[in-house]
């Protein structure tokens, strides 16, 4: 059941990114920059993990979530990591 909730949340995030990109009239640059910000944020969290003790594992799901959701998705993964693990 949790799997479907995560998939639904990712789909909602994807729709939000696509709608906001269409509204700015720069669809491809917005989507690519959002993906780069998210992936850069997840690598920055892991680089600072030596100091903070916080680590997000890099796999297909976390990279896809950070690419689709951008920095807010990475912040959500950080909050999930702190609260539940």
C-alpha positions in Angstrom: 0.0 0.0 0.0 2.9 2.4 0.8 4.3 1.7 -2.6 1.2 3.0 -4.3 1.3 6.1 -2.2 4.9 6.8 -3.1 4.1 6.3 -6.8 1.1 8.6 -6.5 3.2 11.3 -4.8 5.8 11.1 -7.5 3.1 11.4 -10.2 1.7 14.5 -8.6 5.2 16.0 -8.3 5.8 15.2 -12.0 2.5 16.9 -13.0 3.3 20.0 -10.9 6.8 20.3 -12.6 5.4 19.8 -16.1 2.5 22.3 -15.5 4.8 25.0 -14.1 7.3 24.4 -16.9 4.6 24.9 -19.5 3.4 28.1 -17.8 6.9 29.7 -18.1 7.1 29.1 -21.8 10.6 27.5 -21.4 9.6 23.9 -20.9 12.8 22.0 -21.7 15.1 24.4 -19.8 12.9 24.3 -16.7 12.7 20.6 -16.7 16.4 20.0 -17.2 17.4 22.7 -14.6 14.9 21.2 -12.1 16.4 17.7 -12.6 20.0 19.0 -12.3 19.1 20.9 -9.1 17.6 17.8 -7.6 20.5 15.5 -8.5 23.0 18.1 -7.4 21.2 18.4 -4.1 21.2 14.7 -3.4 25.0 14.5 -4.2 25.5 17.6 -1.9 23.7 15.9 0.9 25.8 12.8 0.5 29.0 14.8 0.4 28.1 16.6 3.6 27.0 13.3 5.1 30.5 12.8 6.5 30.0 15.9 8.7 26.3 15.5 9.5 26.0 11.7 9.6 23.1 11.9 7.2 23.3 9.7 4.1 20.7 9.0 1.3 21.5 5.9 -0.6 21.9 6.4 -4.4 19.7 4.1 -6.4 17.3 4.4 -9.3 14.4 5.4 -7.1 16.1 8.2 -5.2 17.8 9.6 -8.4 14.4 9.5 -10.2 12.6 11.1 -7.3 15.3 13.9 -7.1 15.2 14.4 -10.9 11.5 14.6 -11.1 10.8 16.4 -7.8 14.0 18.5 -7.7 15.2 20.0 -4.4 11.8 19.6 -2.6 12.0 15.8 -3.2 15.5 15.7 -1.7 14.3 17.7 1.3 11.4 15.2 1.7 13.9 12.3 1.6 16.0 14.0 4.3 12.9 14.5 6.5 11.9 10.9 5.9 15.4 9.7 6.8 15.5 11.8 10.0 12.0 10.8 11.2 11.7 7.2 10.3 15.2 5.7 10.2 
